[in-house]
Amino acid sequence: MERFIDLISRRVSRAFEEAGYEPSYGKVTVSNRPDLCQFQCNGAMPAAKTYRCAPIQIANAVAEKLQGDAMFKTASAVAPGFLNMDVSADFLRAYVAKMAVSEKFGLEADPDARTMVLDYGGPNVAKPLHVGHLRSAIIGESLKRIARCFGNKVIGDIHMGDWGLQMGLIIEEVRERQPNLPYFDESFTGEYPAEAPFTISELEEIYPTASGKSKVDEAFAERAHTATYKLQTGERGYRAIWDHIMRLSVEDLKKNYSALNVDFDVWLGESDAQPYIPGMIEDMKAKGITTESEGALVINVQEEADTKEVPPCILVKSDGATLYATTDLATIVQRMQDYQPRKLLYLTDKRQSLHFEQVFRAAKKAQIVPEDMELEHIGFGTMNGKDGKPFKTREGGVMRLERLIREITDYVRQKITENQVVDADQVDNTARLIAMAALKYGDLSNQPTKDYVFDLERFAAFEGNTGPYILYTIVRIKSILTKYGKTADPAALMAPETREATDLMLVMTRFADFMWQAYRDNAPNTICQYIYELAGAANKFYHETRILAEPDEAKKAGYVALMDLARQILEACIDLLGFEAPEKM
Ligand code: ARG
């Protein structure tokens, strides 16, 4: 569907032309003075310079061409040369009614839709998830849904950190505790046990213990390094322990992410990129783009236009170890081969910006990707506690995702239990849904690059710019529909008679504008801003209109249809943000 604002712009442009001026001056915007008019066009000002006359003269001529047009209720020239417009109720109704029966409310796919890989989540196996991983999962999931909504084929890859020192630390700690396990017996040639020598909760304790130990016990740290090296070079027993760690951790991660309503298409990790490294490095050497620097193999990525120093991308350290960047480059090789994407998008904490800049430059230099490949890193800010420091649990330790979700859910459960609206058997599920909305909207309503403060009471409030407020609006509409007893019929939508109905419809017409902005700028916060406005307009309409008490059946059906359309748009939007509404709250 052509966008509402574009329809109006097109009409006004034609009026410019009819009055003898360039049509390009006819661009219309939503009024920044809604008390005066709904839409405005300021084109007469620049046009006056071109045509050397007074702006008001042009505005008058254009306004005259718009008189009597069914699109407008009013179109008037105002000094010194503005065009102020209100659309007609019939035109507005027709547009909204068409939205109501169109797929995705008339939102069109991106004509340039493409295959892309979205690298998000990025948890480190066997290490606790921190707030950065939480944000990556929440923002990434939303960006994935938004991109898909515009017709892109998006492959969401969790890209686990599963190949680092943490694995060696765990192996060494397990050896200290159970030295007689066959994994540590080099002469063992049989089959290793199918059952892991630890449980997931033991694993959760083993890593921090080992990590702490490595900081005070140098010999232990040395052994962990060796174990990591041996694992990476294929030692059979270590690989078997690694398999156990992976199996338990992935199972646990899947549980965690599914509780967050976050869903990955592929569960690959750093380890999966390793087979691509030797060939990639050979190829880079053959292309002559690598250099030796203090025993290390690097690619220089500094460019002439740089105003700051961009250090070389290190591929292989002097001791033969490969690094984070090497793995990321090899992962690009794998992705190009397996999916032929046109875009790669990464979501991490903004502190990794330089890393990605180096990797992207190296990937282009090595021709792992074509020159016009879109490589993008979205570096997000930190979720802070009320003390302004990165969020921690009450005891001050690293955040455990499960804990955080449980705390929010408990808080919400108590609230809805006090309110006594929700049936007892629905309390748990409802609390879970509201908690998700509180957490995700609290995060997504901020511009991704900004830091924000996690504030449970504020995020979980039923009023204000919060997720629960949006859910509450949806639930309120659902309850109207239940009481109405029939299904809402979009054909019953009527030309708006009141300010509130008009405003609600006008917000609806802007749906596509906000969606495009969210998509183009990777900004789910734009969707939050939109639904906050839409929910506000729907609630105002609800308060100012006797909906179910309306004696005129046709009007009543029209009101209900309008409310229901608001509900549908709100629900579509929160689905793009990654949460959903309960039946009651
Ligand atoms: N595991 C990394 C971390 O915890 C994030 C991975 C991001 N993705 C990537 N391709 N580097 O910082």
Residues whose N, C-alpha, C, O or C-beta is under 5 A from the ligand:
A	BS01	LIG	D119 G122 P123 N124 H159 G161 T348
